[in-house]
Amino acid sequence: MAAVLQNNKQLDSAEIYINKAMDVQRPVFAEGYSSLASYAKERNDLKSALAYYKQAYKETPLR
């Protein structure tokens, strides 16, 4: 769903969708933070994008 919203340039709605999904799913999944980083990057909010990418890295399980 978030991908469809992103494709339609509805980044705010996509971000809300991802945040709600992350609230439901514990532990938080790294893909959610990665998606939020992508949306921030599309908005040229590079500071937020970097913060989200760092959070995604922290949430990535070691294999």
Secondary structure, 3 states (H helix, E strand, C coil): CHHHHHHCCCHHHHHHHHHHHHHHCCCCCHHHHHHHHHHHHHCCCHHHHHHHHHHHHHHCCCC
